[in-house]
């Protein structure tokens, strides 16, 4: 067990550089706050609307509520890795000037290792993006007999390297369970923004303001879950899960660099700097708001395997508490509002006889569907943008009948904003591919200790 932890810590360190190097966003909406928040922490739960607060299952890692770690089974460590992507189109209409653009990206999303320490104690190590910036907004207006372009760009990401623990306070098998848990996360990353004024004439000198922040700090979140079997009929069991998780507000340290200079393009391509207008740096902090989520799931199981689930979850996060304390930033430029999210989801597994080889693998798979409606933190024309979307997914069993390993696919179709109401909107398609490798170390060949060379 100690070797598993050691090798995965080394791998997580190498992976952190890989995640930072990716292009994680292409959305103009990512310019607000610390960027667009990453909501895909589990490919499986993403398929039914990201309902995670009440969920705890031994074949999935749910970092959104650390109390779920207490459900890990002895001899079944879990390796969870996922990739995610997004394709979106953006439309705006200001002053009768309609514009449109599109973007797409795909990359590694997270890596988690779940360890059953004892019967009532589970631990998770992992790394995942928290948010990402990746936008380019350009506006060209006439100036005398020529034109001038205002160009705004942003790039970078904030990531978390985390360790979490979950404990069963009450454990009466499959009848009653009460668990608590806590995550400790180290936040790190770089966010860069540039604002440029570019003239059409090649002999004119252009102006650029460049601002880059390096972030580091800690964040903490905790959760509680309660499971209760409410009815028994033969081997069928009806149950409900309650869950709540709370993230504390965080003060993250930042090292900021500001650079203002003039330049021009040689032959219309190569940038040539002329004068440095200002170069400066400071040390400050960013205040991230608290977050509260709570949810309930009811369902039916057969021989401790879930046949169907129906869940609902509500979350709130007050982004008016967000503040970038750098002297180079005005927090009044992009004011943020309180965000909220309501999600409902349904999941069903047609066939629970996983060891029956005569049954189709797709009949043993779990199918999920969800819907969510959100009020975004982004305010346009004094109105918070609405975000509506539908989710669907499939979780396919892998490796062997003894294994809990799954291939998880999650998809989302949605719209942020409304062209008629907000003069701007985003239509997007998100997807995630995840692997939950949870072999039983007593049986699976790749975990057996060799006795002979």
C-alpha positions as a printed NumPy array, in Angstrom:
array([[  0.   ,   0.   ,   0.   ],
       [  2.835,   2.415,   0.831],
       [  4.468,   1.728,  -2.549],
       [  1.177,   2.505,  -4.322],
       [  0.968,   5.852,  -2.507],
       [  4.638,   6.666,  -3.205],
       [  4.46 ,   5.997,  -6.962],
       [  1.191,   7.882,  -7.354],
       [  2.517,  10.963,  -5.537],
       [  5.434,  11.056,  -7.989],
       [  3.043,  10.644, -10.912],
       [  0.732,  13.373,  -9.609],
       [  3.684,  15.759,  -9.462],
       [  4.573,  15.063, -13.101],
       [  0.931,  15.296, -14.109],
       [  0.588,  18.781, -12.612],
       [  2.966,  20.148, -15.245],
       [  0.995,  18.391, -17.985],
       [ -2.318,  19.892, -16.842],
       [ -0.864,  23.415, -16.678],
       [  0.488,  23.119, -20.237],
       [ -2.883,  22.272, -21.79 ],
       [ -5.235,  24.609, -23.634],
       [ -8.168,  24.18 , -21.265],
       [-10.591,  26.808, -22.524],
       [-11.677,  28.843, -25.545],
       [-14.652,  30.668, -24.038],
       [-14.928,  34.491, -23.882],
       [-16.924,  33.992, -20.672],
       [-13.78 ,  32.663, -18.981],
       [-12.514,  36.258, -18.58 ],
       [-14.576,  36.641, -15.375],
       [-13.093,  35.953, -11.934],
       [-10.453,  33.198, -12.023],
       [-11.924,  31.776, -15.224],
       [-14.522,  29.196, -16.073],
       [-14.977,  26.743, -13.205],
       [-14.373,  23.053, -13.891],
       [-17.565,  21.145, -13.035],
       [-16.485,  17.745, -14.374],
       [-14.923,  15.975, -11.388],
       [-16.497,  12.584, -12.133],
       [-17.356,  11.374, -15.641],
       [-20.044,   9.103, -14.26 ],
       [-21.887,  11.622, -12.067],
       [-21.513,  14.225, -14.825],
       [-23.868,  12.022, -16.869],
       [-26.777,  12.712, -14.554],
       [-26.359,  16.389, -13.851],
       [-23.375,  16.373, -11.452],
       [-25.475,  15.197,  -8.521],
       [-22.686,  14.344,  -6.088],
       [-23.507,  15.638,  -2.585],
       [-25.469,  12.516,  -1.494],
       [-23.588,   9.9  ,  -3.573],
       [-21.163,   7.291,  -2.191],
       [-20.368,   4.115,  -4.134],
       [-17.284,   1.867,  -3.936],
       [-16.69 ,   1.854,  -7.729],
       [-16.53 ,   5.669,  -8.112],
       [-14.454,   8.448,  -6.561],
       [-16.562,  11.454,  -5.604],
       [-14.271,  14.289,  -4.489],
       [-17.166,  16.767,  -4.297],
       [-18.152,  15.168,  -0.987],
       [-15.231,  13.616,   0.922],
       [-17.622,  11.721,   3.211],
       [-18.088,   9.324,   0.27 ],
       [-14.537,   7.958,   0.725],
       [-15.753,   5.934,   3.707],
       [-17.662,   3.647,   1.304],
       [-14.492,   2.159,  -0.282],
       [-14.266,  -1.615,  -0.006],
       [-11.362,  -3.51 ,   1.512],
       [ -8.954,  -4.915,  -1.125],
       [-10.401,  -2.515,  -3.759],
       [ -8.226,   0.552,  -4.358],
       [ -9.597,   2.81 ,  -7.107],
       [ -7.666,   4.54 ,  -9.878],
       [ -9.729,   7.19 , -11.603],
       [ -8.553,   9.12 , -14.652],
       [-10.671,  11.192, -17.026],
       [-10.415,  13.356, -20.101],
       [-12.84 ,  16.098, -21.017],
       [-13.609,  18.388, -23.907],
       [-15.891,  21.149, -25.047],
       [-17.175,  22.478, -28.361],
       [-19.122,  25.739, -28.351],
       [-20.453,  28.511, -30.548],
       [-20.715,  32.116, -29.38 ],
       [-23.134,  34.741, -30.697],
       [-23.579,  38.409, -29.841],
       [-25.699,  41.306, -31.061],
       [-24.755,  44.824, -29.992],
       [-26.102,  47.852, -31.822],
       [-27.382,  45.682, -34.645],
       [-23.891,  44.269, -35.234],
       [-24.211,  40.48 , -35.092],
       [-21.04 ,  38.45 , -34.621],
       [-20.358,  34.776, -34.094],
       [-17.378,  32.557, -33.334],
       [-16.643,  29.046, -32.158],
       [-14.023,  27.113, -30.235],
       [-13.135,  23.641, -29.009],
       [-10.65 ,  22.   , -26.679],
       [ -9.87 ,  18.536, -25.309],
       [ -7.402,  17.3  , -22.711],
       [ -6.617,  15.475, -19.5  ],
       [ -9.089,  16.412, -16.771],
       [ -8.065,  14.681, -13.546],
       [ -6.352,  11.772, -11.831],
       [ -7.438,  10.339,  -8.476],
       [ -6.354,   7.438,  -6.32 ],
       [ -8.796,   6.062,  -3.739],
       [ -7.45 ,   3.917,  -0.881],
       [ -9.515,   1.881,   1.615],
       [ -7.385,   2.295,   4.765],
       [ -9.691,   0.432,   7.169],
       [-13.313,  -0.702,   7.146],
       [-14.493,   2.783,   8.136],
       [-11.755,   4.986,   6.71 ],
       [-11.018,   5.885,   3.093],
       [ -8.459,   8.246,   1.591],
       [ -8.135,   9.98 ,  -1.791],
       [ -5.111,  11.607,  -3.446],
       [ -5.518,  13.514,  -6.679],
       [ -5.058,  16.446,  -8.982],
       [ -7.614,  18.331, -11.082],
       [ -8.176,  21.748, -12.667],
       [-10.216,  24.22 , -10.621],
       [-10.718,  26.799, -13.361],
       [ -9.274,  27.919, -16.685],
       [ -8.868,  31.039, -18.795],
       [ -8.761,  30.924, -22.58 ],
       [-10.328,  33.757, -24.525],
       [ -9.653,  36.269, -27.275],
       [-12.128,  39.101, -27.813],
       [-11.581,  41.604, -30.612],
       [-13.467,  44.774, -31.498],
       [-12.594,  46.948, -34.524],
       [-13.916,  50.495, -34.897],
       [-13.268,  53.244, -37.479],
       [-10.72 ,  55.955, -36.663],
       [-10.373,  58.87 , -39.097],
       [ -9.683,  57.202, -42.454],
       [ -8.466,  53.964, -40.851],
       [ -9.461,  51.556, -38.084],
       [ -8.3  ,  50.627, -34.606],
       [ -8.707,  47.22 , -32.946],
       [ -9.134,  46.532, -29.244],
       [ -7.949,  43.01 , -28.438],
       [ -8.366,  41.244, -25.087],
       [ -6.708,  37.875, -24.438],
       [ -6.457,  35.53 , -21.489],
       [ -4.863,  32.171, -20.761],
       [ -3.89 ,  29.929, -17.877],
       [ -5.454,  27.731, -15.228],
       [ -5.795,  27.173, -11.491],
       [ -5.307,  23.583, -10.304],
       [ -5.67 ,  21.667,  -7.07 ],
       [ -3.42 ,  18.992,  -5.584],
       [ -5.511,  17.369,  -2.9  ],
       [ -5.696,  14.808,  -0.131],
       [ -8.981,  13.841,   1.485],
       [-10.243,  11.511,   4.196],
       [-13.69 ,  10.082,   4.891],
       [-14.861,   8.261,   8.025],
       [-17.932,   6.262,   8.979],
       [-19.311,   7.531,  12.293],
       [-22.141,   4.982,  12.212],
       [-21.859,   1.815,  10.109],
       [-24.612,  -0.785,  10.354],
       [-23.846,  -2.464,   7.065],
       [-26.467,  -1.984,   4.376],
       [-29.124,  -0.591,   6.741],
       [-27.757,   2.66 ,   8.214],
       [-24.57 ,   4.648,   7.641],
       [-23.419,   8.11 ,   8.679],
       [-20.121,   9.457,   7.348],
       [-18.098,  12.658,   7.455],
       [-15.058,  13.762,   5.473],
       [-12.7  ,  16.613,   4.677],
       [-10.516,  17.617,   1.706],
       [ -7.337,  19.671,   1.952],
       [ -6.301,  21.171,  -1.395],
       [ -3.228,  23.095,  -2.446],
       [ -4.194,  25.567,  -5.176],
       [ -1.611,  26.678,  -7.726],
       [ -1.438,  28.053, -11.248],
       [ -0.894,  31.042, -13.499],
       [ -3.408,  33.423, -15.042],
       [ -2.43 ,  35.9  , -17.757],
       [ -4.395,  38.735, -19.354],
       [ -3.438,  41.213, -22.066],
       [ -5.209,  44.287, -23.451],
       [ -3.981,  45.691, -26.764],
       [ -4.793,  48.725, -28.917],
       [ -3.7  ,  48.026, -32.504],
       [ -3.84 ,  50.604, -35.304],
       [ -4.277,  49.712, -38.936],
       [ -1.343,  51.815, -40.141],
       [  1.927,  49.866, -39.952],
       [  3.905,  52.969, -38.953],
       [  1.754,  53.645, -35.893],
       [  2.912,  52.359, -32.541],
       [  0.432,  50.11 , -30.745],
       [ -0.06 ,  49.768, -26.991],
       [ -0.285,  46.661, -24.841],
       [ -0.97 ,  46.093, -21.142],
       [  0.133,  42.701, -19.853],
       [ -0.9  ,  41.349, -16.458],
       [  0.082,  37.942, -15.097],
       [ -0.569,  36.359, -11.693],
       [  1.008,  33.325, -10.083],
       [ -1.335,  31.805,  -7.475],
       [ -0.71 ,  29.522,  -4.516],
       [ -2.638,  28.748,  -1.365],
       [ -4.849,  26.291,   0.491],
       [ -8.55 ,  25.543,   0.429],
       [-10.639,  23.237,   2.59 ],
       [-14.024,  21.6  ,   2.177],
       [-15.971,  19.085,   4.198],
       [-19.055,  16.964,   3.861],
       [-21.541,  14.665,   5.547],
       [-23.646,  11.814,   4.191],
       [-26.447,   9.676,   5.604],
       [-27.737,   6.404,   4.133],
       [-30.859,   4.571,   5.279],
       [-32.666,   1.486,   4.031],
       [-36.364,   2.284,   4.305],
       [-38.094,  -0.907,   3.123],
       [-37.273,  -4.557,   2.483],
       [-39.275,  -6.789,   0.129],
       [-37.562, -10.099,  -0.531],
       [-34.097,  -9.124,  -1.75 ],
       [-35.177,  -5.693,  -3.011],
       [-34.268,  -2.729,  -0.831],
       [-35.506,   0.834,  -1.076],
       [-33.173,   3.454,   0.311],
       [-32.42 ,   7.139,   0.476],
       [-29.172,   9.105,   0.668],
       [-28.776,  12.583,   2.118],
       [-25.646,  14.63 ,   1.589],
       [-24.251,  18.096,   2.215],
       [-20.847,  19.58 ,   1.496],
       [-19.432,  22.977,   2.316],
       [-16.35 ,  24.754,   0.949],
       [-14.765,  27.459,   3.073],
       [-13.843,  30.766,   1.491],
       [-10.135,  30.916,   0.685],
       [ -7.47 ,  33.605,   0.537],
       [ -4.964,  32.614,  -2.131],
       [ -1.626,  34.431,  -2.355],
       [ -0.662,  35.945,  -5.702],
       [  2.568,  37.255,  -7.187],
       [  1.613,  39.772,  -9.866],
       [  3.598,  41.271, -12.739],
       [  2.453,  44.251, -14.781],
       [  4.06 ,  45.326, -18.057],
       [  2.937,  48.171, -20.342],
       [  4.751,  48.909, -23.585],
       [  4.392,  50.169, -27.152],
       [  5.188,  48.152, -30.259],
       [  4.599,  47.907, -33.972],
       [  4.495,  45.124, -36.556],
       [  7.32 ,  44.837, -39.063],
       [  5.916,  43.777, -42.432],
       [  2.565,  43.372, -40.695],
       [  3.678,  40.181, -38.902],
       [  6.689,  40.469, -36.617],
       [  6.207,  42.402, -33.395],
       [  8.872,  44.95 , -32.552],
       [  8.871,  46.644, -29.119],
       [  9.65 ,  50.348, -28.8  ],
       [  9.171,  51.892, -25.359],
       [  8.419,  50.481, -21.938],
       [  5.678,  52.582, -20.392],
       [  5.588,  50.817, -17.031],
       [  6.941,  47.666, -15.435],
       [  5.938,  46.758, -11.915],
       [  5.088,  43.905,  -9.55 ],
       [  3.327,  43.336,  -6.264],
       [  2.269,  40.612,  -3.861],
       [ -1.389,  40.38 ,  -2.933],
       [ -4.215,  37.85 ,  -2.603],
       [ -7.428,  36.649,  -4.188],
       [-10.501,  35.915,  -2.089],
       [-12.561,  32.939,  -3.302],
       [-16.164,  32.596,  -2.043],
       [-17.656,  29.803,   0.023],
       [-19.917,  27.186,  -1.516],
       [-22.776,  25.075,  -0.156],
       [-24.355,  22.023,  -1.798],
       [-27.004,  19.628,  -0.525],
       [-28.927,  16.825,  -2.181],
       [-31.064,  13.735,  -1.754],
       [-31.258,  10.474,  -3.691],
       [-33.905,   7.765,  -3.41 ],
       [-33.658,   4.416,  -5.153],
       [-34.002,   0.67 ,  -5.25 ],
       [-31.271,  -1.95 ,  -4.91 ],
       [-31.04 ,  -5.712,  -5.314],
       [-28.411,  -7.694,  -3.403],
       [-26.582,  -4.43 ,  -2.564],
       [-26.462,  -3.374,  -6.23 ],
       [-28.388,  -0.272,  -7.22 ],
       [-31.081,  -0.861,  -9.835],
       [-32.283,   2.734, -10.131],
       [-31.743,   6.119,  -8.477],
       [-33.523,   9.454,  -8.618],
       [-31.703,  12.485,  -7.242],
       [-31.989,  16.215,  -6.777],
       [-29.315,  18.712,  -5.737],
       [-29.105,  22.442,  -5.07 ],
       [-25.957,  24.531,  -4.721],
       [-25.184,  28.195,  -4.024],
       [-21.979,  30.232,  -4.333],
       [-21.902,  33.993,  -3.718],
       [-19.382,  35.435,  -6.157],
       [-19.973,  38.963,  -4.853],
       [-17.43 ,  37.893,  -2.194],
       [-14.767,  37.395,  -4.861],
       [-11.991,  39.988,  -4.794],
       [ -8.646,  40.367,  -6.515],
       [ -6.618,  42.583,  -4.178],
       [ -3.849,  43.416,  -6.642],
       [ -3.203,  47.129,  -7.145],
       [ -3.2  ,  46.523, -10.923],
       [ -6.805,  45.284, -11.055],
       [-10.086,  47.123, -10.726],
       [-12.767,  44.809,  -9.321],
       [-15.492,  47.08 , -10.681],
       [-14.728,  46.237, -14.323],
       [-16.25 ,  42.742, -14.302],
       [-18.563,  42.622, -11.277],
       [-19.862,  39.186, -10.37 ],
       [-23.117,  38.048,  -8.78 ],
       [-24.395,  35.197,  -6.644],
       [-24.712,  31.91 ,  -8.516],
       [-27.035,  28.98 ,  -7.863],
       [-27.722,  25.627,  -9.481],
       [-30.596,  23.125,  -9.36 ],
       [-30.156,  19.667, -10.878],
       [-32.329,  16.542, -11.139],
       [-31.185,  13.168, -12.429],
       [-32.203,   9.562, -12.961],
       [-30.041,   6.448, -13.353],
       [-30.966,   2.834, -14.136],
       [-29.108,  -0.471, -14.537],
       [-31.258,  -3.009, -16.462],
       [-29.323,  -6.136, -15.422],
       [-27.522,  -6.569, -12.09 ],
       [-26.234, -10.1  , -12.8  ],
       [-22.727,  -8.877, -13.707],
       [-21.15 , -12.35 , -13.503],
       [-23.527, -13.865, -16.098],
       [-21.46 , -14.018, -19.305],
       [-24.552, -14.789, -21.412],
       [-25.941, -11.337, -20.71 ],
       [-24.958,  -8.396, -22.915],
       [-22.447,  -5.965, -21.45 ],
       [-24.806,  -3.143, -22.361],
       [-27.614,  -4.686, -20.303],
       [-25.215,  -4.628, -17.324],
       [-24.321,  -0.976, -17.936],
       [-25.816,   1.965, -16.044],
       [-27.646,   4.68 , -17.993],
       [-28.146,   8.164, -16.595],
       [-30.091,  11.29 , -17.537],
       [-30.197,  14.725, -15.974],
       [-31.314,  18.329, -16.273],
       [-29.911,  21.437, -14.634],
       [-30.798,  25.1  , -14.453],
       [-28.249,  27.584, -13.164],
       [-27.919,  31.257, -12.48 ],
       [-24.405,  32.182, -13.559],
       [-21.975,  34.412, -11.662],
       [-21.628,  36.45 , -14.889],
       [-23.642,  39.676, -15.046],
       [-24.417,  41.293, -18.408],
       [-26.57 ,  44.43 , -18.604],
       [-27.258,  44.111, -14.869],
       [-28.718,  40.618, -15.335],
       [-27.202,  37.303, -14.316],
       [-26.887,  34.909, -17.238],
       [-28.998,  31.753, -17.062],
       [-27.514,  28.378, -17.909],
       [-29.779,  25.464, -18.893],
       [-28.621,  22.043, -19.959],
       [-29.369,  18.344, -20.248],
       [-27.   ,  15.494, -19.375],
       [-26.802,  11.86 , -20.301],
       [-24.246,   9.132, -19.739],
       [-23.37 ,   5.463, -19.634],
       [-21.162,   3.452, -17.263],
       [-19.864,   0.156, -18.714],
       [-18.364,  -2.639, -16.536],
       [-14.812,  -3.731, -17.412],
       [-12.129,  -6.388, -16.765],
       [-13.979,  -9.169, -14.902],
       [-17.103, -10.041, -12.953],
       [-15.211,  -9.663,  -9.666],
       [-13.976,  -6.192, -10.533],
       [-15.75 ,  -2.888,  -9.943],
       [-13.863,  -1.249, -12.832],
       [-15.941,   0.891, -15.19 ],
       [-15.673,   2.893, -18.386],
       [-17.683,   6.089, -17.872],
       [-19.002,   8.41 , -20.579],
       [-20.784,  11.68 , -19.785],
       [-22.286,  14.291, -22.127],
       [-23.953,  17.677, -21.749],
       [-25.842,  19.967, -24.12 ],
       [-26.634,  23.459, -22.918],
       [-26.95 ,  27.183, -23.418],
       [-25.493,  30.038, -21.381],
       [-27.172,  33.426, -21.811],
       [-29.85 ,  34.438, -24.308],
       [-29.188,  36.436, -27.452],
       [-32.551,  38.225, -27.25 ],
       [-32.343,  39.015, -23.524],
       [-28.605,  39.456, -22.873],
       [-27.382,  40.222, -26.428],
       [-24.932,  37.344, -26.026],
       [-25.149,  33.562, -25.717],
       [-23.073,  30.403, -25.774],
       [-24.343,  27.058, -27.082],
       [-22.077,  24.274, -25.894],
       [-21.457,  20.533, -25.919],
       [-19.369,  19.117, -23.05 ],
       [-18.187,  15.537, -22.819],
       [-16.02 ,  13.428, -20.554],
       [-14.414,   9.998, -20.832],
       [-13.343,   8.38 , -17.579],
       [-11.866,   5.125, -16.365],
       [-12.513,   3.84 , -12.847],
       [-10.097,   0.96 , -12.306],
       [-11.068,  -0.842,  -9.102],
       [ -9.692,  -4.397,  -9.212],
       [-10.002,  -6.742,  -6.28 ],
       [ -6.378,  -7.224,  -5.194],
       [ -7.174, -10.738,  -3.929],
       [ -8.101, -12.042,  -7.358],
       [ -6.947,  -9.835, -10.229],
       [ -3.823, -11.106, -11.94 ],
       [ -1.98 ,  -7.781, -12.157],
       [ -2.017,  -7.414,  -8.347],
       [ -0.825, -10.927,  -7.514],
       [  2.586, -11.201,  -5.887],
       [  4.869, -13.536,  -7.82 ],
       [  6.376, -16.431,  -5.887],
       [  8.738, -17.659,  -8.584],
       [ 10.895, -15.908, -11.198]])
